[in-house]
């Protein structure tokens, strides 16, 4: 039997290219289904979330601390920062942008700590409705003070019921 006859009798083998399975359509369908379920699913923002109760830590007497008070303003993003315990207009941090406010806070903290080096605590008092960005502005202001970096920083949030 010649080789030509043997090739005609034996079944023909498939090349390697023909045995590969193309899964691209399967991946496309998977992503389409994922997009469909994301679009169709309904999120309920009013769904109550059970939060763990807050643990009461140690109390910080504000007489032995540098105090900064953050109060909510009239608008959603409005807030006022006060230097010290009082809420008088003369103690308010003025400035339209956060950088000006941070510089004033750093100067205030530096002055207070240099006048009384025994103070080891900086206390930020904030209303419960104040956005975290306002507290972050105060924290960056405290960090701008060299003496403020060596003291402990506490944030107290007052909630109304």
DSSP file (Angstrom, degrees, kcal/mol; ACC not computed):
  #  RESIDUE AA STRUCTURE BP1 BP2  ACC     N-H-->O    O-->H-N    N-H-->O    O-->H-N    TCO  KAPPA ALPHA  PHI   PSI    X-CA   Y-CA   Z-CA
    1    1 A X              0   0    0      0, 0.0     2,-0.1     0, 0.0     0, 0.0   0.000 360.0 360.0 360.0 134.5    0.0    0.0    0.0
    2    2 A X     >  -     0   0    0      1,-0.1     4,-2.1     4,-0.0     5,-0.2  -0.400 360.0-110.4 -85.5 165.3    1.3    3.3   -1.0
    3    3 A X  H  > S+     0   0    0      1,-0.2     4,-2.3     2,-0.2     5,-0.2   0.831 118.6  57.2 -65.1 -31.3    1.4    6.4    1.3
    4    4 A X  H  > S+     0   0    0      2,-0.2     4,-1.6     1,-0.2    -1,-0.2   0.911 107.4  47.5 -65.1 -42.0   -1.3    8.0   -0.8
    5    5 A X  H  > S+     0   0    0      2,-0.2     4,-1.5     1,-0.2    -2,-0.2   0.877 110.2  52.3 -67.3 -37.6   -3.6    5.1   -0.2
    6    6 A X  H  X S+     0   0    0     -4,-2.1     4,-2.5     1,-0.2    -2,-0.2   0.918 108.7  50.5 -64.2 -43.0   -2.9    5.1    3.5
    7    7 A X  H  < S+     0   0    0     -4,-2.3    -1,-0.2     1,-0.2    -2,-0.2   0.836 109.6  51.5 -64.1 -32.2   -3.8    8.8    3.7
    8    8 A X  H  < S+     0   0    0     -4,-1.6    -1,-0.2    -5,-0.2    -2,-0.2   0.832 113.3  44.1 -73.6 -30.1   -7.0    8.2    1.9
    9    9 A X  H  < S+     0   0    0     -4,-1.5    -2,-0.2    -3,-0.2    -1,-0.2   0.894 100.4  76.0 -81.8 -42.2   -8.0    5.4    4.2
   10   10 A X  S  < S-     0   0    0     -4,-2.5     2,-0.1    -5,-0.1     3,-0.0  -0.399  92.3-104.5 -72.1 145.1   -7.1    7.0    7.6
   11   11 A X        -     0   0    0      1,-0.1     2,-0.3    -2,-0.1    -1,-0.1  -0.414  40.2-106.3 -69.1 147.1   -9.4    9.7    8.9
   12   12 A X        -     0   0    0     -2,-0.1     2,-0.3    -4,-0.1    -1,-0.1  -0.542  30.4-131.3 -77.7 132.9   -8.1   13.2    8.5
   13   13 A X        -     0   0    0     -2,-0.3     2,-0.2     1,-0.1    -1,-0.1  -0.602  20.3-119.7 -84.7 144.6   -6.9   14.9   11.7
   14   14 A X        -     0   0    0     -2,-0.3    -1,-0.1     1,-0.1     2,-0.1  -0.530  28.8-114.3 -79.0 148.1   -8.0   18.4   12.5
   15   15 A X    >>  -     0   0    0     -2,-0.2     3,-0.8     1,-0.1     4,-0.6  -0.335  29.1-105.4 -75.6 166.6   -5.4   21.1   12.8
   16   16 A X  H >> S+     0   0    0      1,-0.2     3,-0.7     2,-0.2     4,-0.6   0.793 116.7  63.2 -64.5 -29.3   -4.8   22.8   16.2
   17   17 A X  H >4 S+     0   0    0      1,-0.2     3,-0.5     2,-0.2    -1,-0.2   0.826  98.4  54.8 -65.7 -31.3   -6.6   25.9   15.1
   18   18 A X  H <4 S+     0   0    0     -3,-0.8    -1,-0.2     1,-0.2    -2,-0.2   0.694 101.4  58.1 -77.8 -18.9   -9.9   24.1   14.7
   19   19 A X  H << S+     0   0    0     -3,-0.7    -1,-0.2    -4,-0.6    -2,-0.2   0.626  80.8 104.3 -88.5 -13.2   -9.9   22.7   18.3
   20   20 A X    <<  -     0   0    0     -4,-0.6     2,-0.5    -3,-0.5    -3,-0.0  -0.438  65.0-139.7 -70.1 140.9   -9.7   26.2   20.0
   21   21 A X        -     0   0    0     -2,-0.1     2,-0.7     2,-0.0    -2,-0.1  -0.898   7.4-140.7-103.9 125.3  -12.9   27.4   21.6
   22   22 A X        +     0   0    0     -2,-0.5     3,-0.3     1,-0.1     4,-0.2  -0.770  21.8 177.1 -88.2 112.9  -13.7   31.0   21.2
   23   23 A X     >  +     0   0    0     -2,-0.7     4,-2.1     1,-0.2     5,-0.2   0.296  50.5 104.7 -99.6   9.2  -15.2   32.3   24.5
   24   24 A X  H  > S+     0   0    0      1,-0.2     4,-2.3     2,-0.2    -1,-0.2   0.908  80.0  50.0 -58.1 -44.8  -15.5   35.9   23.4
   25   25 A X  H  > S+     0   0    0     -3,-0.3     4,-2.2     1,-0.2    -1,-0.2   0.878 108.9  53.3 -62.9 -34.1  -19.3   35.7   22.9
   26   26 A X  H  > S+     0   0    0      2,-0.2     4,-2.1     1,-0.2    -1,-0.2   0.903 109.6  47.7 -66.3 -40.2  -19.7   34.1   26.4
   27   27 A X  H  X S+     0   0    0     -4,-2.1     4,-2.3     2,-0.2     5,-0.2   0.895 110.2  53.1 -66.0 -40.4  -17.8   37.0   28.0
   28   28 A X  H  X S+     0   0    0     -4,-2.3     4,-2.2     1,-0.2    -2,-0.2   0.921 109.7  47.7 -60.3 -44.2  -19.9   39.5   26.1
   29   29 A X  H  X S+     0   0    0     -4,-2.2     4,-2.5     2,-0.2    -1,-0.2   0.897 109.5  54.2 -64.6 -40.1  -23.1   37.9   27.4
   30   30 A X  H  X S+     0   0    0     -4,-2.1     4,-2.3     1,-0.2    -2,-0.2   0.934 110.8  44.7 -60.4 -47.0  -21.8   37.8   30.9
   31   31 A X  H  X S+     0   0    0     -4,-2.3     4,-2.6     2,-0.2    -1,-0.2   0.854 111.5  53.3 -68.0 -34.5  -21.0   41.5   30.9
   32   32 A X  H  X S+     0   0    0     -4,-2.2     4,-2.3    -5,-0.2    -1,-0.2   0.913 110.6  47.1 -64.4 -41.5  -24.4   42.3   29.3
   33   33 A X  H  X S+     0   0    0     -4,-2.5     4,-2.5     2,-0.2    -2,-0.2   0.905 111.9  50.7 -65.3 -41.1  -26.1   40.3   32.1
   34   34 A X  H  X S+     0   0    0     -4,-2.3     4,-2.1     1,-0.2    -2,-0.2   0.936 111.6  47.0 -61.5 -47.0  -24.1   42.1   34.7
   35   35 A X  H  X S+     0   0    0     -4,-2.6     4,-2.1     1,-0.2    -1,-0.2   0.892 111.2  53.2 -62.5 -39.2  -25.0   45.5   33.2
   36   36 A X  H  X S+     0   0    0     -4,-2.3     4,-2.2     1,-0.2    -2,-0.2   0.937 110.4  45.4 -61.3 -47.9  -28.6   44.5   33.0
   37   37 A X  H  X S+     0   0    0     -4,-2.5     4,-2.0     1,-0.2    -1,-0.2   0.826 111.5  52.8 -69.9 -30.6  -28.8   43.5   36.7
   38   38 A X  H  < S+     0   0    0     -4,-2.1    -1,-0.2    -5,-0.2    -2,-0.2   0.914 113.7  43.3 -67.3 -41.5  -27.0   46.7   37.8
   39   39 A X  H  < S+     0   0    0     -4,-2.1    -2,-0.2    -5,-0.2    -1,-0.2   0.848 118.6  43.3 -72.5 -33.9  -29.4   48.8   35.9
   40   40 A X  H  < S+     0   0    0     -4,-2.2    -2,-0.2    -5,-0.2    -1,-0.2   0.798  90.9  96.1 -85.2 -30.0  -32.5   46.9   37.0
   41   41 A X     <  -     0   0    0     -4,-2.0     2,-0.6    -5,-0.2    -4,-0.0  -0.333  69.1-137.6 -67.2 143.9  -31.7   46.4   40.7
   42   42 A X        -     0   0    0      2,-0.0     2,-0.4    -2,-0.0    -1,-0.1  -0.897   9.4-153.8-109.1 123.3  -33.2   49.0   43.0
   43   43 A X        -     0   0    0     -2,-0.6     2,-0.8     3,-0.0     3,-0.1  -0.774   7.6-148.1 -92.2 138.5  -31.1   50.5   45.8
   44   44 A X    >   -     0   0    0     -2,-0.4     3,-1.4     1,-0.1    -2,-0.0  -0.864  15.5-178.7-109.4  99.4  -33.0   51.8   48.8
   45   45 A X  T 3  S+     0   0    0     -2,-0.8    -1,-0.1     1,-0.3    -2,-0.0   0.716  82.4  58.9 -71.3 -17.0  -31.2   54.8   50.3
   46   46 A X  T 3  S+     0   0    0     -3,-0.1    -1,-0.3     2,-0.1     2,-0.2   0.426  74.4 123.6 -89.7   1.1  -33.8   55.1   53.1
   47   47 A X    <   -     0   0    0     -3,-1.4     2,-0.1     1,-0.1    -3,-0.0  -0.456  68.7-117.6 -64.0 124.5  -33.2   51.5   54.3
   48   48 A X        -     0   0    0     -2,-0.2     2,-0.5     1,-0.0    -1,-0.1  -0.393  24.8-152.2 -68.3 140.4  -32.3   51.8   58.0
   49   49 A X        -     0   0    0     -2,-0.1     2,-0.8    -3,-0.0    -1,-0.0  -0.954  12.5-131.9-114.6 127.5  -28.9   50.6   58.9
   50   50 A X        -     0   0    0     -2,-0.5     2,-0.3     0, 0.0    -2,-0.0  -0.697  28.0-168.2 -80.6 114.0  -28.2   49.2   62.4
   51   51 A X        -     0   0    0     -2,-0.8     3,-0.1     1,-0.1     2,-0.1  -0.773  26.4-107.0-100.3 146.8  -25.1   50.9   63.6
   52   52 A X        -     0   0    0     -2,-0.3     3,-0.1     1,-0.1    -1,-0.1  -0.417  45.4 -96.4 -68.5 149.0  -23.3   49.7   66.7
   53   53 A X        -     0   0    0      1,-0.1     2,-0.2    -2,-0.1    -1,-0.1  -0.349  43.8-104.6 -65.6 146.8  -23.7   51.9   69.7
   54   54 A X        -     0   0    0     -3,-0.1     2,-0.5     1,-0.1    -1,-0.1  -0.481  29.4-130.4 -72.8 139.3  -20.9   54.4   70.3
   55   55 A X        -     0   0    0     -2,-0.2     2,-0.6    -3,-0.1    -1,-0.1  -0.764  19.2-125.7 -89.4 133.4  -18.5   53.6   73.1
   56   56 A X        -     0   0    0     -2,-0.5     3,-0.1     1,-0.1     2,-0.0  -0.685  31.5-169.5 -80.7 122.4  -17.9   56.4   75.5
   57   57 A X        -     0   0    0     -2,-0.6     2,-0.1     1,-0.2    -1,-0.1  -0.046  40.5 -49.8 -91.8-160.5  -14.2   57.0   75.7
   58   58 A X        -     0   0    0      1,-0.1     2,-0.3    -2,-0.0    -1,-0.2  -0.440  59.0-116.4 -74.2 149.2  -12.4   59.2   78.2
   59   59 A X        -     0   0    0     -2,-0.1     2,-0.6    -3,-0.1    -1,-0.1  -0.674  19.7-148.3 -87.4 141.6  -13.6   62.7   78.7
   60   60 A X        -     0   0    0     -2,-0.3     2,-0.4     3,-0.0     5,-0.1  -0.934  13.7-135.6-109.5 112.5  -11.3   65.5   77.7
   61   61 A X    >   -     0   0    0     -2,-0.6     3,-1.4     1,-0.2    -2,-0.0  -0.538   9.1-147.7 -68.8 125.7  -11.7   68.6   79.9
   62   62 A X  G >  S+     0   0    0     -2,-0.4     3,-0.9     1,-0.3    -1,-0.2   0.602  91.1  72.0 -74.4  -7.9  -11.7   71.5   77.5
   63   63 A X  G 3  S+     0   0    0      1,-0.2    -1,-0.3     3,-0.1    -2,-0.1   0.750 101.8  44.1 -74.3 -22.1  -10.1   73.8   80.0
   64   64 A X  G <  S+     0   0    0     -3,-1.4    56,-0.5     2,-0.1    57,-0.5  -0.035 110.8  68.3-109.4  29.9   -6.8   71.8   79.6
   65   65 A X  S <  S-     0   0    0     -3,-0.9     2,-0.6    54,-0.1    57,-0.2  -0.968  84.9-109.0-143.2 156.6   -7.0   71.7   75.8
   66   66 A X  E     -a  122   0A   0     55,-2.3    57,-3.3    -2,-0.3     2,-0.4  -0.818  47.4-153.5 -82.8 122.9   -6.8   74.0   72.7
   67   67 A X  E     -a  123   0A   0     -2,-0.6    17,-2.4    55,-0.2     2,-0.4  -0.842  21.8-179.0-111.2 136.5  -10.4   74.0   71.6
   68   68 A X  E     -aB 124  83A   0     55,-2.4    57,-3.2    -2,-0.4     2,-0.4  -1.000  14.5-154.6-128.3 131.7  -11.8   74.6   68.1
   69   69 A X  E     -aB 125  82A   0     13,-2.2    13,-3.1    -2,-0.4     2,-0.5  -0.911   4.6-164.4-112.7 132.6  -15.6   74.6   67.5
   70   70 A X  E     -aB 126  81A   0     55,-3.4    57,-1.8    -2,-0.4     2,-0.3  -0.967  11.4-176.8-118.2 118.5  -17.2   73.7   64.1
   71   71 A X  E     - B   0  80A   0      9,-2.9     9,-2.7    -2,-0.5     2,-0.2  -0.882  28.7-110.5-115.9 147.4  -20.8   74.7   63.7
   72   72 A X  E     - B   0  79A   0     -2,-0.3     7,-0.3     7,-0.2    58,-0.1  -0.496  32.7-146.2 -74.0 141.0  -23.1   74.0   60.7
   73   73 A X        -     0   0    0      5,-2.9    -1,-0.1     2,-0.3     5,-0.1  -0.067  34.5 -83.2 -90.8-163.4  -24.1   77.0   58.6
   74   74 A X  S    S+     0   0    0      5,-0.1     2,-0.1     3,-0.1    -2,-0.1   0.893 107.8  57.4 -74.3 -41.2  -27.3   77.7   56.8
   75   75 A X  S    S-     0   0    0      1,-0.1     3,-0.4     4,-0.0    -2,-0.3  -0.280  96.3-102.9 -85.7 175.1  -26.5   75.8   53.6
   76   76 A X  S    S+     0   0    0      1,-0.2    55,-0.2    -4,-0.1    -3,-0.1   0.886 121.8  32.2 -64.8 -39.1  -25.6   72.1   53.3
   77   77 A X  S    S+     0   0    0     53,-0.1     2,-0.3    -5,-0.1    -1,-0.2   0.354  96.3 110.1-101.6   5.8  -21.9   72.8   52.8
   78   78 A X        +     0   0    0     -3,-0.4    -5,-2.9    -5,-0.1     2,-0.3  -0.602  37.4 157.7 -84.5 141.1  -21.7   75.9   55.0
   79   79 A X  E     -B   72   0A   0     -7,-0.3     2,-0.4    -2,-0.3    -7,-0.2  -0.979  28.6-142.2-154.3 160.6  -19.9   75.8   58.3
   80   80 A X  E     -B   71   0A   0     -9,-2.7    -9,-2.9    -2,-0.3     2,-0.5  -0.995  10.1-153.0-130.0 135.3  -18.2   78.2   60.7
   81   81 A X  E     -B   70   0A   0     12,-0.4    12,-3.4    -2,-0.4     2,-0.4  -0.913  10.4-162.1-109.0 131.9  -15.1   77.5   62.7
   82   82 A X  E     -BC  69  92A   0    -13,-3.1   -13,-2.2    -2,-0.5     2,-0.7  -0.931  16.0-134.3-115.7 137.6  -14.5   79.2   66.0
   83   83 A X  E    S-B   68   0A   0      8,-3.1     3,-0.3    -2,-0.4   -15,-0.2  -0.806  76.2  -2.4 -88.4 117.8  -11.1   79.6   67.8
   84   84 A X  S    S-     0   0    0    -17,-2.4   -15,-0.3    -2,-0.7    -2,-0.1  -0.490 105.8 -55.7  97.7-169.9  -11.6   78.7   71.5
   85   85 A X  S    S+     0   0    0     -2,-0.2    -1,-0.2   -17,-0.1     2,-0.1   0.689 105.9  85.5 -85.0 -20.2  -14.7   77.8   73.4
   86   86 A X        -     0   0    0     -3,-0.3   -17,-0.2     1,-0.1     0, 0.0  -0.388  64.6-147.4 -84.8 161.4  -16.8   80.9   72.6
   87   87 A X        +     0   0    0     -2,-0.1     2,-0.2    -5,-0.1    -1,-0.1  -0.208  49.8 136.5-118.1  39.9  -19.0   81.3   69.5
   88   88 A X    >   -     0   0    0      1,-0.1     3,-1.3     4,-0.0     4,-0.4  -0.565  65.0-118.8 -87.9 154.6  -18.5   85.0   69.1
   89   89 A X  G >  S+     0   0    0      1,-0.3     3,-1.0    -2,-0.2    -1,-0.1   0.793 112.0  63.0 -62.5 -29.0  -17.9   86.6   65.7
   90   90 A X  G 3  S+     0   0    0      1,-0.2    -1,-0.3    -8,-0.0    -3,-0.0   0.773 105.1  46.8 -69.0 -24.1  -14.5   87.9   66.8
   91   91 A X  G <  S+     0   0    0     -3,-1.3    -8,-3.1     2,-0.1    -1,-0.2   0.403  88.2 114.6 -95.5   1.3  -13.3   84.3   67.4
   92   92 A X  B <  S-C   82   0A   0     -3,-1.0     2,-0.6    -4,-0.4   -10,-0.3  -0.464  71.1-120.7 -74.8 143.4  -14.6   83.0   64.0
   93   93 A X        -     0   0    0    -12,-3.4   -12,-0.4    -2,-0.1     2,-0.3  -0.742  34.1-157.5 -80.7 122.0  -12.2   81.9   61.4
   94   94 A X        +     0   0    0     -2,-0.6     2,-0.2     6,-0.1    10,-0.1  -0.735  35.9 103.4-104.4 153.1  -12.7   84.0   58.3
   95   95 A X        -     0   0    0     -2,-0.3    -2,-0.0     1,-0.1     6,-0.0  -0.466  57.5-128.0 145.5 142.6  -11.8   83.2   54.8
   96   96 A X  S    S+     0   0    0     -2,-0.2     2,-0.3     5,-0.0    -1,-0.1   0.799  90.8  47.2 -84.1 -29.7  -13.5   82.0   51.7
   97   97 A X  S  > S-     0   0    0      1,-0.1     4,-1.6     0, 0.0     3,-0.3  -0.764  84.4-116.3-115.8 163.4  -11.3   79.1   50.9
   98   98 A X  H  > S+     0   0    0     -2,-0.3     4,-2.8     1,-0.2     5,-0.2   0.793 109.6  61.7 -66.1 -30.5  -10.0   76.2   53.1
   99   99 A X  H  > S+     0   0    0      2,-0.2     4,-2.1     1,-0.2    -1,-0.2   0.918 104.8  47.1 -66.2 -42.7   -6.3   77.2   52.7
  100  100 A X  H  > S+     0   0    0     -3,-0.3     4,-1.9     2,-0.2    -1,-0.2   0.915 113.7  48.8 -62.3 -42.6   -6.9   80.6   54.4
  101  101 A X  H  X S+     0   0    0     -4,-1.6     4,-2.4     1,-0.2    -2,-0.2   0.911 109.4  51.9 -64.3 -42.6   -8.9   78.9   57.2
  102  102 A X  H  X S+     0   0    0     -4,-2.8     4,-2.6     1,-0.2    -1,-0.2   0.892 108.5  51.5 -61.5 -40.2   -6.1   76.3   57.7
  103  103 A X  H  X S+     0   0    0     -4,-2.1     4,-2.1     2,-0.2    -1,-0.2   0.905 110.9  47.7 -64.1 -41.5   -3.5   79.1   58.0
  104  104 A X  H  X S+     0   0    0     -4,-1.9     4,-2.3     2,-0.2    -2,-0.2   0.894 112.6  49.1 -66.1 -39.7   -5.5   80.9   60.6
  105  105 A X  H  X S+     0   0    0     -4,-2.4     4,-2.8     2,-0.2     5,-0.2   0.923 110.5  50.3 -65.4 -44.1   -6.1   77.7   62.6
  106  106 A X  H  X S+     0   0    0     -4,-2.6     4,-2.4     1,-0.2    -2,-0.2   0.908 111.6  48.4 -60.9 -42.2   -2.4   76.8   62.5
  107  107 A X  H  X S+     0   0    0     -4,-2.1     4,-2.4     2,-0.2    -1,-0.2   0.911 112.4  48.6 -64.2 -43.0   -1.5   80.3   63.7
  108  108 A X  H  X S+     0   0    0     -4,-2.3     4,-2.6     2,-0.2    -2,-0.2   0.940 113.3  46.2 -62.4 -48.4   -4.1   80.1   66.5
  109  109 A X  H  X S+     0   0    0     -4,-2.8     4,-2.5     1,-0.2     5,-0.2   0.911 112.6  50.9 -62.6 -42.8   -2.9   76.6   67.6
  110  110 A X  H  X S+     0   0    0     -4,-2.4     4,-2.0    -5,-0.2    -1,-0.2   0.920 112.1  46.8 -61.2 -44.8    0.7   77.7   67.5
  111  111 A X  H  X S+     0   0    0     -4,-2.4     4,-1.9     2,-0.2    -2,-0.2   0.925 113.5  48.0 -64.0 -45.2    0.0   80.8   69.6
  112  112 A X  H  X S+     0   0    0     -4,-2.6     4,-1.6     1,-0.2    -2,-0.2   0.905 114.7  45.1 -64.2 -41.9   -2.0   78.8   72.2
  113  113 A X  H  < S+     0   0    0     -4,-2.5    -1,-0.2     1,-0.2    -2,-0.2   0.828 111.9  51.4 -74.4 -30.7    0.5   76.1   72.6
  114  114 A X  H  < S+     0   0    0     -4,-2.0     3,-0.4    -5,-0.2    -1,-0.2   0.835 110.2  50.4 -73.9 -30.5    3.5   78.4   72.8
  115  115 A X  H  < S+     0   0    0     -4,-1.9     2,-0.4     1,-0.3    -2,-0.2   0.858 127.2  23.1 -71.0 -35.7    1.7   80.4   75.6
  116  116 A X    ><  +     0   0    0     -4,-1.6     3,-1.5    -5,-0.2    -1,-0.3  -0.776  66.0 178.4-133.8  88.6    1.0   77.3   77.6
  117  117 A X  T 3  S+     0   0    0     -3,-0.4    -1,-0.1    -2,-0.4    -4,-0.1   0.618  74.9  73.3 -69.4 -10.7    3.4   74.4   76.8
  118  118 A X  T 3  S+     0   0    0      2,-0.0     2,-0.3     0, 0.0    -1,-0.3   0.691  70.7 104.3 -75.8 -16.9    1.7   72.1   79.3
  119  119 A X    <   +     0   0    0     -3,-1.5   -54,-0.1    -6,-0.2    -3,-0.0  -0.499  41.2 171.6 -67.3 125.3   -1.3   71.7   77.1
  120  120 A X        +     0   0    0    -56,-0.5    32,-2.2    -2,-0.3     2,-0.4   0.361  52.3  69.8-114.2   2.1   -1.1   68.2   75.5
  121  121 A X  E     - d   0 152A   0    -57,-0.5   -55,-2.3    30,-0.2     2,-0.5  -0.963  52.5-163.8-131.7 138.9   -4.5   68.0   73.8
  122  122 A X  E     -ad  66 153A   0     30,-2.7    32,-3.0    -2,-0.4     2,-0.5  -0.991  18.8-162.3-116.9 126.8   -6.2   69.7   70.9
  123  123 A X  E     -ad  67 154A   0    -57,-3.3   -55,-2.4    -2,-0.5     2,-0.6  -0.941   9.8-163.9-118.7 124.7  -10.0   69.2   70.9
  124  124 A X  E     -ad  68 155A   0     30,-2.8    32,-3.6    -2,-0.5     2,-0.5  -0.935   9.3-164.1-105.0 117.6  -12.2   69.8   67.9
  125  125 A X  E     +ad  69 156A   0    -57,-3.2   -55,-3.4    -2,-0.6     2,-0.4  -0.899  14.9 175.8-102.2 126.5  -15.9   70.1   68.8
  126  126 A X  E     -ad  70 157A   0     30,-3.0    32,-3.0    -2,-0.5   -55,-0.2  -0.973  31.3-115.9-132.7 144.9  -18.3   69.6   65.9
  127  127 A X  E >   - d   0 158A   0    -57,-1.8     3,-1.3    -2,-0.4    32,-0.2  -0.400  34.2-114.0 -69.4 156.6  -22.0   69.5   65.6
  128  128 A X  T 3  S+     0   0    0     30,-2.2    31,-0.1     1,-0.2    -1,-0.1   0.754 113.7  55.1 -65.8 -24.4  -23.4   66.2   64.4
  129  129 A X  T 3  S+     0   0    0     29,-0.2    -1,-0.2     2,-0.1     2,-0.2   0.475  80.1 114.3 -88.8  -1.9  -24.7   67.7   61.1
  130  130 A X  S <  S-     0   0    0     -3,-1.3   -51,-0.1   -60,-0.2   -53,-0.1  -0.486  71.6-116.7 -72.7 136.0  -21.3   69.1   60.1
  131  131 A X    >>  -     0   0    0    -55,-0.2     4,-1.0    -2,-0.2     3,-1.0  -0.357  20.5-118.6 -68.5 151.9  -19.8   67.6   57.0
  132  132 A X  H 3> S+     0   0    0      1,-0.3     4,-2.4     2,-0.2     5,-0.2   0.762 109.6  69.7 -65.8 -24.0  -16.5   65.7   57.4
  133  133 A X  H 3> S+     0   0    0      1,-0.2     4,-1.9     2,-0.2    -1,-0.3   0.855  96.2  52.9 -61.8 -34.5  -14.8   68.1   55.0
  134  134 A X  H <> S+     0   0    0     -3,-1.0     4,-1.7     2,-0.2    -1,-0.2   0.910 110.1  46.8 -67.1 -42.2  -15.1   70.9   57.6
  135  135 A X  H  X S+     0   0    0     -4,-1.0     4,-2.5     1,-0.2    -2,-0.2   0.884 110.3  53.9 -66.6 -37.6  -13.5   68.7   60.3
  136  136 A X  H  X S+     0   0    0     -4,-2.4     4,-2.6     2,-0.2    -1,-0.2   0.870 104.9  54.6 -64.1 -36.4  -10.8   67.7   57.8
  137  137 A X  H  X S+     0   0    0     -4,-1.9     4,-1.9     2,-0.2    -1,-0.2   0.921 109.9  46.6 -61.4 -43.6  -10.1   71.4   57.2
  138  138 A X  H  X S+     0   0    0     -4,-1.7     4,-2.5     2,-0.2    -2,-0.2   0.909 111.2  51.9 -65.3 -41.8   -9.6   71.9   60.9
  139  139 A X  H  X S+     0   0    0     -4,-2.5     4,-2.3     1,-0.2    -2,-0.2   0.903 109.9  48.5 -62.8 -41.0   -7.3   68.8   61.1
  140  140 A X  H  X S+     0   0    0     -4,-2.6     4,-1.0     2,-0.2    -1,-0.2   0.873 110.2  53.0 -66.4 -35.3   -5.1   70.1   58.3
  141  141 A X  H  < S+     0   0    0     -4,-1.9     3,-0.4     2,-0.2     4,-0.3   0.914 109.5  47.7 -64.1 -42.6   -5.0   73.5   60.0
  142  142 A X  H >< S+     0   0    0     -4,-2.5     3,-1.5     1,-0.2     6,-0.2   0.896 108.8  54.7 -63.7 -40.0   -3.8   71.8   63.2
  143  143 A X  H 3< S+     0   0    0     -4,-2.3    -1,-0.2     1,-0.3    -2,-0.2   0.736  97.3  65.9 -66.6 -21.3   -1.2   69.8   61.2
  144  144 A X  T 3< S+     0   0    0     -4,-1.0     2,-0.4    -3,-0.4    -1,-0.3   0.611  87.6  83.1 -74.8 -11.4    0.1   73.1   59.8
  145  145 A X  S <> S-     0   0    0     -3,-1.5     4,-1.0    -4,-0.3   -38,-0.1  -0.802  72.7-148.2 -93.6 131.8    1.3   74.1   63.3
  146  146 A X  T  4 S+     0   0    0     -2,-0.4     3,-0.5     1,-0.2     4,-0.4   0.919 101.3  44.9 -65.6 -43.0    4.6   72.6   64.4
  147  147 A X  T >4 S+     0   0    0      1,-0.2     3,-0.9     2,-0.2    -1,-0.2   0.812 106.4  62.1 -70.7 -28.4    3.6   72.4   68.0
  148  148 A X  G >4 S+     0   0    0      1,-0.2     3,-1.1    -6,-0.2    -1,-0.2   0.780  93.7  63.2 -67.1 -26.5    0.2   70.9   67.0
  149  149 A X  G 3< S+     0   0    0     -4,-1.0    -1,-0.2    -3,-0.5    -2,-0.2   0.738 100.3  52.9 -70.5 -21.8    1.9   67.9   65.5
  150  150 A X  G <  S+     0   0    0     -3,-0.9     2,-0.3    -4,-0.4    -1,-0.2   0.409  99.9  77.6 -94.6   2.9    3.4   66.9   68.9
  151  151 A X  S <  S-     0   0    0     -3,-1.1     2,-0.3    -4,-0.2   -30,-0.2  -0.721  86.8-101.7-110.7 160.6    0.0   66.9   70.7
  152  152 A X  E     -d  121   0A   0    -32,-2.2   -30,-2.7    -2,-0.3     2,-0.5  -0.595  33.0-147.4 -78.9 141.2   -2.9   64.5   70.7
  153  153 A X  E     -d  122   0A   0     -2,-0.3     2,-0.4   -32,-0.2   -30,-0.2  -0.950  15.9-175.6-115.1 125.8   -5.9   65.5   68.6
  154  154 A X  E     -d  123   0A   0    -32,-3.0   -30,-2.8    -2,-0.5     2,-0.5  -0.924  12.5-154.1-119.9 145.9   -9.4   64.6   69.6
  155  155 A X  E     -d  124   0A   0     -2,-0.4     2,-0.5   -32,-0.2   -30,-0.2  -0.983   9.9-169.1-119.8 123.4  -12.7   65.1   67.7
  156  156 A X  E     -d  125   0A   0    -32,-3.6   -30,-3.0    -2,-0.5     2,-0.5  -0.943   4.6-160.2-112.4 131.7  -15.9   65.4   69.7
  157  157 A X  E     -d  126   0A   0     -2,-0.5     2,-0.6   -32,-0.2   -30,-0.2  -0.951   4.8-152.5-115.1 125.5  -19.2   65.3   67.9
  158  158 A X  E     -d  127   0A   0    -32,-3.0   -30,-2.2    -2,-0.5     2,-0.4  -0.848  12.6-166.3 -98.2 124.3  -22.3   66.7   69.5
  159  159 A X        -     0   0    0     -2,-0.6     2,-0.4   -32,-0.2   -32,-0.0  -0.854   9.2-144.2-108.7 146.2  -25.6   65.1   68.4
  160  160 A X              0   0    0     -2,-0.4    -2,-0.0     1,-0.1   -33,-0.0  -0.841 360.0 360.0-106.8 146.9  -29.0   66.5   69.1
  161  161 A X              0   0    0     -2,-0.4    -1,-0.1     0, 0.0    -2,-0.0   0.398 360.0 360.0-118.8 360.0  -32.0   64.3   69.8
